[in-house]
Amino acid sequence: MEVNDINMQSDNCEPDRAAHPGIFLCHQAGKSDHQPAGRYVDFPVSVVLPAGGSGERTGLQTPKQFCSFLGRPLISYTIQAFERVSWIQSIMVVVAKENMDLMTDIIQRFQHRKVRVVPGGSTRHRSICNGVLALGEEEGGRSAAERPKVVIIHDAVRPFVEEDFLYKIAMAAKEQGAAGAIRPLVSTVIATTSEGYLDHSLERAKYRASEMPQGFTYDVICQAYQRCSESDFEFGTECLHLALQYCGTNAKLIEGPPTLWKVTYKRDLAAAESIIKETLSRSACIITGGSTQAATLAVALQKAVSALDMELDVIPDLMGDNARYLLKEWNFIQVSVNTSCLSEVEAMFVALEAANRALLHPLVVIWVRFSSMDELSVSGRMAEPAAIMDLASTAKLRNILLYGIQLHQSKEAERWEKSVLRVAEIASALIRDRSPALVGQLLQA
């Protein structure tokens, strides 16, 4: 079987590459701080991600697993959900043969680890089977004896799987031989006659929707595929059923969280993007440069953005202990007082580059130019837009979105409060929307 082995590593992963909203943004892949105390997986676990679908229901030419939002394909988010879990050894991504090169490029471009690519089959079960069999083959110096104890099967288009739930699935699969996620049915299920009339309806309380992920001991899922029929391969979709029918293994069913939803339609891609944007916009860091005026503005902004559901940390610079923000924060606000020079922003870009951070999401930098009413000359006002546009164009190549806000100080208290609130609203909107169309613009507060 043809297998592309790319950067198979289980440690030393790049920071800030991630998975689930609310937990992935400040952790390192392979170093899972989120694993609950006292929970330890002492057996090898691998993952099979079938990603060979054509995505017909989205109505898009590109299969949904390869559709991008925030500059990153959907499947990359799902891979990261598993990469950040320290006890997962390897991830087998199964794609259509014509997409092997595309998948290889995604793995290299986004620096994914633990990943191998396998050509899929003509149906879902054939593709999963290829992935499972590849896990048992000798590859990269690993013997068949080192194959995983548990195999987790998950959909490539379910990017928001949580480590807590993966742990439950893995442990139950080891104990029972098979385990799977379920969710309550939302709609009543009915049976129809061949003429299109109602035959009967099912009592919804007795039934559940089968979801992903599912887990199996390697021996159970391998034997199930070895023993199943051609009809199963062609028309079947449920792995748990194969384990029961051909191995006598009755799966433990575990109710999963609502985040297990699957990207199926075009509108789901927009929903997934919205979730990521919301998570990225929960906090920001404002840098004052040690200026008393900037610090006063920062405190006022801190109060204003709290009403907009955003936390704002105020620091004088990005040196010493504050350098940690370079590795964990996705939004920066640089306040420059009475200067049209972008040197402070340029210094931040240098610091970000020195931190060698993998920017797998667009990072936002907002330059707030804070000046008195009579400080700017006409020539200065005209020069700034060109300067910020040039710097923003360069930064965008590195996945950094640079915006500008012009704020004039006012001696009138009421007018000043309105201006501060306006800066907070603009900054919040820029961080939340991450719009490429406004990059390099100097907006007036």
N, C-alpha and C positions, 0 to 999 in steps of 0.2 A: 504493500500500500504506500502510495506517495504521501509523504509527510514533510511539511516545511517546518524545520526547527529553528526558532528565532529567539535569541537572547533568553534561553531557558535559565532563569535564576530565581532563587527563592528569597534572596535578601539583597541588601544594598540597593533598594529601589529608590527612585527619585521621590522627593517630597511633594506633598500637596497634590497628589493625583488620586482620584477619588471615586466615590460611589454613591452614597445615600445622602439626601438632603438633611442637613442638621448635624452630620457627624463626619463627613468626608473632608471638609474644607481645611481642617487644621491638623490632620493626622498624616503620617507617612505610610505609604503602601508597604505592607509586610511588617509593620510595627503597630499592632492593633491595640491602642489604649482603650478601645471601646469594649473589649472582651470583658465580661463581668468577672469580678473577683471569684476565685474558686473554680472557674470553668476552664478545663484544659483538655485539649484533644490530643491524645497520645497515640493516634493511629493515622496512617497516611490517607489523605482525602484529595481527590482530583475532581475536576469539573468538565462536563461536556456541554458545550453551547452550540446547539444546532442553529445555523444562520444561513440556510440555503433557500429560504422562501423568496418568492418573486414579489411579494407585497402588492398583489392585485387590488386588495380592498382599499388601499390608500389612494388609488387612482393616479399614482405617480410613476414615472418611467424608472426611477431609481428604486430598488428594493428598500423598504423602510429601514432595515438595519444599517444601511449605508447612508441614509439621509442625515444631513448635518444641521445642527443648531448651535449657536455660539461658537462656530468655527470647528466643531468636533462631531464626528459621526456617532449616531446613537449606539452602535455596538461598542464603541470605545468606552462609553459611560458604563455599560454593563460589565465589560471586562474588568474595569477598575473596581467595581463592586466586589469582585472576588479577589483581585490582586491585593487589596488592602488587608485581607484576612490572613494573618500570619500562618495559620495551620493548614491552609490550602496549598498543596504542592505544585500543581500544574493545572493549566486550563487548555482544553482541546476545543478549538473553534472549527466547526464543520461548515464549509461553504461550498457553493456550486463551483465546479471546475473552472468556469469562465471568470469567477471572482477571486481566484486564488492570488493573483498578482495584486489586486486591489486590497485584499485583506492583509497581505504581506506588507504593503506600503503603509497601511494604517498602523500596524504594529510597530514598524520602524519609526514612523513620523511622530507617534505619541509615546515612544519609549516604553512600550508595554513589556512586561516581564512574565515569566512562567508560561508563556503562550506558545502553542504549536498549532499549525493549520493543517486540516485534513480535508480532502475533497469529499463532498457529500454524494448521496445517492439520489435516485429519482423520486423518493418519497421521504417523509419525515422519519419513519422508523428505519429506513435504510441509512439515512444520514447519521442518526444517533448510533446505530450499530457500528458504522465505520469509526465513529469517535471512540466508542467503548473498546473496540478491538485494537485500535491504535494505542490505547493506554496500556494494553497488555503486551505490546510488542517491545522488543529490545530497541531502545533508541537513545542516542547520545551517551552510550556507555552504561545505561541502566539495564539491569537484567530483568527478566520477566518476574523473578521472585520479589522484586521491589515494586510491583504494581500496587495500585491503591487498595486499601481495605474497603473504602466507601467511595462510590461515584455519585456526585450530585449532577443531575440533569436540569438545565434551566433554559429558558428562552432568551435568545439574544436581544429581544425587544422588550424585556422587562428590566429596566435599568435601576430600579429603586429597591433592590432586595437588601435586607438588613442582616448584619452579622449575627445578632441574637437568634434570628429565626433559622439561619443556616446552621447554627450550632444545634438547635433542636432537631432539625432534619437529619444531620449527620449522626447524632447520638442515637436517635430512634432507628435509623437505618442499620446501624451497627448491631443494635440489640434485636431488632425484629426481622432484619433482612431487607425491608423496604419501608419507606415512609414518604408521605406526600402532603402538600399543602391543600387546604380546602377553604372555601369562603361561603358564606350564606348566599342562597339564591336571591337575586333582586326581583326577578319577575317570576310569575307563575309559569310552569312548563305544561304545555298541552300536547295531546296527540291528535292528529287529524286523520280523516278518512282519505281514501284515494281520490274522492271527488272534491276534496277541499273543505269538508265540513268538520265541525268539532266532534271528536270521538270521545275523549275523556281528558280530564286534567289531573295532575299529580298534586298530592298534598305537599306543599312547598316546605313545610317544617321538617319533613322526613328526608329531604334531599339536600345535597351540597354541590357546589361547583368545584370541579377538580382544577387546581391551579399548579403553578410551578413556584418554587423548585420541588423536585422529587429526589429522593436519595435511595441508593441500593448498595448492598455489598457487591463487590465486583463479581463474585461467583454467581450471584442470583441474576443480575442483569445480563451477564454474558451467557449463561445457560438459557435464559428466556429467549434471547435472540437466536441461539443455536437451534432451539427446539420449535420455534414458532413457524407458522405456515406462510406460504406465499401470499395468501389472502391477508394475513395480518400485516405483512410488509407493505402491501399495496394500499390497503384501506384503513388500517388501524391507526390510532393516534394516542392511545393511552398506555403508557409504560407500566403503570401499576397493575393493569389488567393482565398484561403478559406475565408478570411475576406471579400473579395468583394462578393463572390458567396453566402455566407450563412448569412452575417450580413449587406450587402449593404455598407460596409465601403471601400471607395476608398482611397488607401494608398498614402501618400505624398512621392514622390521619390526624393532622394537626392544623387547627384553624390559624390561618395566617393573617397578617396585618393588611389594611386596605392599600398599602403602598405596592402590593404585588401586581397591580394592574398592568395590562399589556398594551403596548402601542399597536393599534390595529388600523385605525383610520387616520386620515390626514390631520384631523383636528386633535388627535392624541399627540402628534409631534409638537403642536403648539402648546398643549398642556404640559408636556415634558419640559419644553424650553422655559415655560413660565415657572415651573417648580425650581429649576436650576437658578434662574434669575432671582427668584425670591430668596433663595438660600444665600446667594452671593451678596445680596444687598442688605443683610441683617446688621452689618457693622461697617465702620470706616475708621480711619486713623487720620487725624488732622495734625499737621506739623507746623509749628509756629516760628521756627528759626530762632527762638530765644527772644523774640520781640515782645515787649509788654503790650503794645497795641494789638498784635496778632493774638496773644494769649487772651486778651479781653474779648476779642471777636470769637475766638474758639470756644470760650465758656458760654457765650450767648448762643452760638450755633449748637453746642452740645445740648442745651436746654430745648432749643427749637426742634431738633431732629428727633428727640426722644418722643415727641408727640406724633412723629411720623413712623414709629416702630423701628427705629434704627439706633444702635448703640454707637457712640462716638468717643474714641480714646484721644486724649490731647497729650502730645509729646513735643519737646523742643526740637528734637532731631532724630536721626535714625542711627545713632552711634551707640556703642556700649550695649547695655541691656535692651535698648530700644531697637536694636538691629533685628530682633526676633520678629518684628512686624514685617520685615522684608520676606519672610518665609511663610507667614500665616495669613496676612491680610490681603484682601482682593480690592480694596478701595482706599485711595489716599487723597487727602486734600492738603495742598501746599499753599499756605498763606504768605504772600510777599507784600511787604509794606512799602509804599512810596517808591516803587521801582518798576520799570517796564522790562527789566532784564529777566530772562527765564533761566538764569544760572542755577537757581535752587532746584528747579524741576530737572534740569540736565544732570545735576549732582545725584538726584534720586534715581534717575535712569542708570547712571553708572553704578550706584549701590545695588540696584536690582540685578544688573548684569553680573556684578562680582559675587552676588549670592548664589548664582548658578541655579536659579529657580526654574523649574519646568512649568511654564505658564500654559496649562491646558485649558484654562478659561480666560476670557478677556479680562485683563486687569485695568481698572479705571484710575486715572490720575486727573484730579481737578485742580487747576491753578486759579486761586482766588487772588486777584490783584486789588489790594486794599489801598485806597488813596484818599487824600483830602479833596474837597471840591475844586480847588484851584491849583492842584499840584500838576496835573497833566497839561502839557502843551499840545497844540493841534498836531504837530508833527509826531509827538509821542503816541497820540491816539491812532494815527494812521499806520505807524510802524508795527505796533503790536500784533494786529491780525495776521500780517504776513509772517511774522516770526513764529507765532504759535502754530500756524498752519504748516509751515515747513517742518517744525519739530514733531508735530503730530503725525505727519506723513511717514517720517522715519520710525517713530515709535509703533505705529500700527503694524509694521512689518514684523515686530516682535510680540504681537498680540497685546499691546498696551494701547488703550483708548485715552487720548488726552483731550480734555475740554478746558475752556477758560471761562471765568466769571469776573466781570468788572464790578467792584463795589466802591462807591464814593461815600466817604464818611459825612455824616450830617450832625450838626449841633442840636437839631430839634429831636427831642427824645422819641416822640411818636413816629416821626419819619424814619429815624434810625432803627427802631424796632421793626417797622415794616420792611426795611431793606434787609435786615438780618433774616427775617422770616422768609423773604423772597429768595435769598441765597440758599437757605436750608431747603426750600421747596425745589429750587432748580437742581441743587446738588443731589437731592434724594431721587428726583426724576431721572437724572443722568445715570446715576448708579443703578437704579432699578431697571431702566430700559436698555442701557448699554447700546445705544443707537450709533451705528457707524456713520450715519448721515450727518451727525452733529460733531463729529471728530474735528478738532482744529478750530472750532468756532469760539469766539469770545463773546459771551452772552452778557447782557446788561442787567444788573439786579435793580 
